[in-house]
Amino acid sequence: MTSKVSIIIPVYNCEKYISKCLESVLNQTYSNIEVVIINDGSTDNTEKIINNYKENDNRIMYYYQDNSGPSEARNKGIFKSTSEYLVFIDSDDTVDQKYVELLLNEMISSKSDLVCCGYKEISEYGIVDCTDFNIEDSMSLQSVTDMVCEGTGGVLWSKIFKKEIILKHNLTMDKKIFMCEDLVFVLQYVSQCKSFSAINNHLYYYNRLNQSSISSNISIDYVKNFILVWNNIENIVISINKDRQKTNELIRKRIQELLITLIEQQSTVITRLGMKDASYRVEEILEIPYIKAYKGNFSTNNYLYKPYIFFMKIRFVKMSIIYAAYLSKFRRFKKNLKILKKGK
């Protein structure tokens, strides 16, 4: 097998993580790769660290641009890449040594247009194996669309793409969208695919310990961006499934997930901001008409999340934040208990 694979990595002020990321990429069992790094105007030592690696490995292609956001960085990475196949990696994440090899093998052997794998979520609560695409389920256009819209299925990582499809349909990431731009792009790509496949290996290591990440700071601007994203997604999904009710259900789930994430985030700043300010942001977002339209239909089968739904529906935001704080303590207790048991 001689096909080259481009690994596209947008970077911005990631001096704490980029070395581990590059070590995992450059030590792939599949060596016919080019590593396309787009520096989106970093002001720390990111560039210096990358140049040290570049001096020792000619597979690294490095480009600098003034700060323009992740969409522009990834678009430039696609444009600069010279390979038939593309994978994307975030600069604070790492990958298994066989990440490229197994994804490429499956893409070629199954003749698929998109191949996905599982990932390991690394957080303060430990490491959890996650799979957005169940290989036992049908990998039809409809089912893959549903899986992309749920959980983390719409991220660029843990997938391998064909550059030919991206170029043929002029697919780019919208620079007006600063969060979830990858979800819109992946859906647009999926809508042009004829066949899909998945492998049951957890090859991507998703780092949720980076609390400086934009996704860990949900603001009004973030929510406005979220609404822009889902207006785009709504049009794409309806063009695929022709089912308005099902599409509304997908949006309802994502809004619900967003609000629970926001409540959990606010529970971590009670001491610093006080309960009044911590709850204000949640209350403010719950009043946005687009959000209010879906709030009455919130529901979940997860018993740990049922209190969130109840408190949001009756607008008892303060209690939802208190619940989130206690739930966080419970999760830490479980993690510490597991560590103690392993130590015995």
C-alpha positions as CSV (number, residue, x, y, z in Angstrom):
1,M,0.0,0.0,0.0
2,T,1.6,3.3,-1.1
3,S,-1.2,5.8,-0.8
4,K,-0.2,9.0,0.9
5,V,-2.3,10.4,3.7
6,S,-2.3,14.1,4.8
7,I,-2.7,14.8,8.5
8,I,-4.1,18.3,8.9
9,I,-3.4,20.0,12.3
10,P,-4.6,23.6,12.9
11,V,-2.6,25.1,15.9
12,Y,-3.1,28.1,18.1
13,N,-1.2,28.8,21.3
14,C,-0.8,25.1,22.1
15,E,2.7,25.0,23.5
16,K,1.6,22.7,26.3
17,Y,0.2,20.0,24.0
18,I,1.7,20.2,20.6
19,S,4.8,18.0,21.4
20,K,2.7,15.0,22.5
21,C,0.4,15.5,19.5
22,L,3.3,15.5,17.0
23,E,5.1,12.6,18.7
24,S,1.9,10.4,18.3
25,V,1.6,11.5,14.6
26,L,5.2,11.1,13.6
27,N,5.4,7.6,15.2
28,Q,2.6,6.2,13.1
29,T,3.0,2.6,11.9
30,Y,1.9,3.9,8.4
31,S,4.8,6.2,7.4
32,N,3.7,7.5,4.0
33,I,2.2,10.7,5.5
34,E,2.5,14.4,5.3
35,V,1.8,16.5,8.3
36,V,0.2,19.8,7.3
37,I,0.4,22.2,10.2
38,I,-1.4,25.6,10.0
39,N,-0.4,28.1,12.7
40,D,-3.3,30.4,13.2
41,G,-1.3,33.3,14.6
42,S,0.0,31.8,17.8
43,T,1.7,34.1,20.3
44,D,3.4,31.6,22.5
45,N,6.2,29.0,21.8
46,T,4.1,26.9,19.5
47,E,6.0,27.9,16.4
48,K,9.4,27.2,18.0
49,I,8.4,23.7,19.1
50,I,7.0,22.9,15.6
51,N,10.2,24.1,13.9
52,N,12.3,21.8,16.1
53,Y,10.3,18.8,14.9
54,K,10.3,20.1,11.3
55,E,14.2,20.2,11.3
56,N,14.2,16.4,12.0
57,D,11.3,15.2,9.9
58,N,10.8,16.3,6.3
59,R,7.2,15.0,6.3
60,I,6.1,18.2,8.2
61,M,4.7,21.0,6.0
62,Y,4.4,24.2,8.2
63,Y,2.4,27.3,7.3
64,Y,1.7,30.5,9.3
65,Q,-1.3,32.8,8.9
66,D,-2.6,35.8,10.8
67,N,-5.3,34.8,13.3
68,S,-8.3,33.9,11.2
69,G,-10.0,31.1,13.2
70,P,-10.1,27.3,12.9
71,S,-12.2,27.2,9.8
72,E,-9.7,29.3,7.7
73,A,-6.8,27.2,9.1
74,R,-8.4,23.9,8.1
75,N,-9.4,25.2,4.7
76,K,-5.8,26.2,4.1
77,G,-4.7,22.8,5.3
78,I,-6.9,21.1,2.8
79,F,-5.7,23.4,0.0
80,K,-2.0,22.8,0.8
81,S,-2.3,19.1,1.2
82,T,-1.1,16.9,-1.7
83,S,-2.6,13.5,-0.7
84,E,-5.6,11.5,-1.9
85,Y,-6.7,10.9,1.7
86,L,-7.1,13.4,4.6
87,V,-7.4,13.0,8.4
88,F,-7.7,15.9,10.9
89,I,-6.2,16.0,14.4
90,D,-6.7,18.7,17.0
91,S,-3.5,20.1,18.5
92,D,-4.3,19.2,22.1
93,D,-5.2,15.6,21.2
94,T,-3.1,12.5,20.4
95,V,-3.7,9.3,18.4
96,D,-2.9,5.6,18.5
97,Q,0.2,4.4,16.5
98,K,-2.1,2.6,14.1
99,Y,-4.6,5.4,13.7
100,V,-3.7,6.1,10.0
101,E,-3.0,2.5,9.1
102,L,-6.3,1.1,10.3
103,L,-8.4,3.9,8.9
104,L,-6.7,3.8,5.5
105,N,-6.9,-0.1,5.3
106,E,-10.6,0.0,6.0
107,M,-11.2,2.8,3.4
108,I,-9.4,0.9,0.7
109,S,-10.7,-2.6,1.5
110,S,-14.3,-1.5,1.9
111,K,-14.2,1.0,-0.9
112,S,-15.9,3.5,1.3
113,D,-16.1,7.3,1.0
114,L,-15.9,7.8,4.7
115,V,-14.5,5.7,7.5
116,C,-14.9,6.4,11.2
117,C,-13.3,4.9,14.4
118,G,-13.9,5.0,18.1
119,Y,-12.1,7.3,20.5
120,K,-11.0,7.5,24.1
121,E,-12.3,10.5,26.1
122,I,-9.7,11.7,28.6
123,S,-11.1,14.0,31.3
124,E,-10.8,14.6,35.0
125,Y,-13.1,11.7,35.6
126,G,-10.7,9.2,33.9
127,I,-10.5,7.6,30.4
128,V,-13.7,6.3,28.7
129,D,-14.0,4.4,25.5
130,C,-16.6,6.0,23.2
131,T,-18.1,5.1,19.8
132,D,-20.4,7.3,17.8
133,F,-20.7,4.9,14.9
134,N,-21.9,1.4,15.7
135,I,-20.4,-1.0,13.2
136,E,-23.3,-3.4,13.8
137,D,-25.8,-0.9,12.7
138,S,-26.7,0.0,9.1
139,M,-24.2,2.5,7.6
140,S,-26.7,4.0,5.2
141,L,-26.8,7.7,4.4
142,Q,-29.8,8.1,6.7
143,S,-28.2,6.3,9.7
144,V,-24.8,8.0,9.3
145,T,-26.5,11.4,9.1
146,D,-28.3,10.7,12.4
147,M,-25.0,9.5,14.0
148,V,-23.2,12.6,12.8
149,C,-25.8,14.9,14.3
150,E,-25.6,13.2,17.7
151,G,-22.9,13.3,20.4
152,T,-19.4,14.0,18.9
153,G,-20.2,12.3,15.6
154,G,-19.8,15.5,13.7
155,V,-16.2,16.2,14.6
156,L,-13.5,16.0,11.9
157,W,-11.2,13.7,14.0
158,S,-11.7,9.9,14.2
159,K,-12.4,9.9,10.5
160,I,-10.7,9.6,7.1
161,F,-11.9,11.6,4.1
162,K,-11.3,11.5,0.3
163,K,-9.9,14.8,-0.9
164,E,-11.5,14.1,-4.3
165,I,-15.0,14.4,-2.9
166,I,-14.1,17.7,-1.0
167,L,-12.7,19.3,-4.2
168,K,-15.5,18.0,-6.5
169,H,-18.2,19.6,-4.4
170,N,-16.2,22.7,-3.3
171,L,-16.6,21.9,0.4
172,T,-15.1,24.4,2.7
173,M,-15.6,25.4,6.4
174,D,-17.6,28.6,6.9
175,K,-15.3,31.2,8.5
176,K,-18.4,32.9,10.0
177,I,-18.8,29.9,12.3
178,F,-16.3,29.7,15.1
179,M,-17.7,26.6,16.9
180,C,-19.1,23.4,15.4
181,E,-17.9,24.4,11.9
182,D,-16.7,20.9,11.5
183,L,-20.2,19.5,12.1
184,V,-21.6,21.4,9.1
185,F,-18.6,20.4,7.0
186,V,-18.9,16.7,7.9
187,L,-22.7,16.7,7.1
188,Q,-22.0,18.4,3.7
189,Y,-19.4,15.7,3.0
190,V,-21.6,12.9,4.1
191,S,-24.4,14.1,1.9
192,Q,-22.1,13.5,-1.1
193,C,-20.9,10.0,-0.1
194,K,-22.1,6.7,-1.5
195,S,-20.7,4.3,1.0
196,F,-19.6,4.4,4.7
197,S,-17.7,2.1,7.1
198,A,-16.5,2.1,10.7
199,I,-13.9,0.2,12.7
200,N,-14.4,-1.0,16.2
201,N,-11.1,0.4,17.5
202,H,-10.6,3.4,19.9
203,L,-7.8,5.1,18.0
204,Y,-8.2,8.8,18.8
205,Y,-7.4,10.2,22.2
206,Y,-9.7,13.2,22.9
207,N,-8.3,15.5,25.5
208,R,-10.9,17.2,27.6
209,L,-8.4,18.3,30.3
210,N,-7.7,21.5,28.3
211,Q,-10.0,23.9,30.1
212,S,-8.7,26.9,28.1
213,S,-10.5,25.4,25.1
214,I,-13.3,27.6,23.6
215,S,-15.8,24.8,24.1
216,S,-15.3,25.0,27.8
217,N,-16.6,28.6,27.9
218,I,-20.1,28.8,26.6
219,S,-21.2,32.5,26.1
220,I,-24.1,34.3,24.4
221,D,-21.9,34.6,21.3
222,Y,-21.3,30.8,21.5
223,V,-25.1,30.2,21.6
224,K,-25.7,32.6,18.6
225,N,-23.1,30.6,16.8
226,F,-24.8,27.4,17.8
227,I,-28.1,28.7,16.3
228,L,-26.3,29.7,13.1
229,V,-24.9,26.2,12.9
230,W,-28.2,24.4,13.4
231,N,-30.0,26.6,10.8
232,N,-27.4,25.3,8.3
233,I,-27.7,21.7,9.6
234,E,-31.5,21.8,9.5
235,N,-31.4,22.5,5.7
236,I,-28.8,19.8,5.0
237,V,-30.6,17.1,7.1
238,I,-34.1,17.8,5.7
239,S,-32.6,17.5,2.2
240,I,-31.4,14.0,3.1
241,N,-34.3,12.6,5.3
242,K,-37.2,14.8,4.2
243,D,-38.5,14.5,7.7
244,R,-39.1,17.8,9.6
245,Q,-40.2,16.1,12.8
246,K,-37.1,13.9,13.0
247,T,-34.9,16.9,12.3
248,N,-36.6,18.9,15.1
249,E,-35.9,16.0,17.4
250,L,-32.2,16.1,16.5
251,I,-32.0,19.8,17.2
252,R,-33.9,19.4,20.5
253,K,-31.3,16.9,21.7
254,R,-28.4,19.1,20.8
255,I,-29.9,22.2,22.5
256,Q,-30.5,20.0,25.6
257,E,-26.9,18.9,25.6
258,L,-25.7,22.4,25.2
259,L,-27.7,23.7,28.2
260,I,-26.6,20.8,30.4
261,T,-23.0,21.5,29.5
262,L,-23.6,25.2,30.3
263,I,-25.1,24.4,33.7
264,E,-22.2,22.0,34.6
265,Q,-19.8,24.8,33.5
266,Q,-21.5,27.4,35.7
267,S,-21.4,25.0,38.7
268,T,-17.6,25.3,38.7
269,V,-17.6,29.1,39.1
270,I,-20.2,29.5,41.9
271,T,-17.4,30.3,44.4
272,R,-15.8,32.9,42.1
273,L,-18.9,34.6,40.7
274,G,-21.6,33.8,43.3
275,M,-24.8,32.0,42.6
276,K,-26.6,35.1,41.2
277,D,-24.1,35.7,38.4
278,A,-23.5,32.0,37.8
279,S,-27.3,31.4,37.2
280,Y,-27.8,34.6,35.2
281,R,-26.1,33.3,32.1
282,V,-28.2,30.2,32.0
283,E,-31.4,32.2,32.5
284,E,-30.4,34.6,29.8
285,I,-29.8,31.8,27.3
286,L,-33.0,30.0,28.2
287,E,-34.9,33.2,27.2
288,I,-33.5,33.2,23.6
289,P,-36.6,32.5,21.4
290,Y,-34.9,29.7,19.4
291,I,-34.0,27.9,22.7
292,K,-37.4,28.5,24.3
293,A,-39.2,27.0,21.3
294,Y,-37.6,23.6,22.1
295,K,-37.5,23.7,25.9
296,G,-41.0,22.3,26.5
297,N,-40.0,19.1,24.7
298,F,-36.8,18.4,26.7
299,S,-36.6,14.7,27.8
300,T,-34.0,12.1,28.7
301,N,-33.8,8.4,29.7
302,N,-30.6,9.1,31.6
303,Y,-31.6,9.2,35.3
304,L,-28.6,11.4,36.2
305,Y,-29.8,14.1,33.7
306,K,-33.5,14.0,34.6
307,P,-33.1,16.6,37.4
308,Y,-31.6,19.0,34.9
309,I,-34.6,18.7,32.6
310,F,-37.0,19.1,35.5
311,F,-35.3,22.3,36.8
312,M,-35.0,23.8,33.4
313,K,-38.6,23.3,32.6
314,I,-39.7,25.0,35.8
315,R,-37.0,27.7,35.5
316,F,-35.3,26.7,38.8
317,V,-31.9,27.4,37.4
318,K,-30.1,27.8,40.7
319,M,-31.2,24.3,41.8
320,S,-29.9,22.9,38.5
321,I,-26.5,24.4,39.2
322,I,-26.4,23.1,42.8
323,Y,-27.3,19.6,41.4
324,A,-24.5,19.9,38.9
325,A,-22.0,20.7,41.6
326,Y,-23.0,17.7,43.7
327,L,-23.0,15.4,40.6
328,S,-19.4,16.5,39.8
329,K,-18.4,15.6,43.4
330,F,-20.1,12.2,43.0
331,R,-18.1,11.6,39.8
332,R,-14.8,12.5,41.4
333,F,-15.6,10.2,44.3
334,K,-16.3,7.3,41.9
335,K,-13.0,8.0,40.1
336,N,-11.0,8.1,43.3
337,L,-12.7,4.9,44.6
338,K,-11.7,3.2,41.3
339,I,-8.1,4.4,41.8
340,L,-8.1,3.1,45.4
341,K,-9.4,-0.3,44.3
342,K,-6.7,-0.6,41.6
343,G,-4.0,0.2,44.1
344,K,-5.0,-2.7,46.4
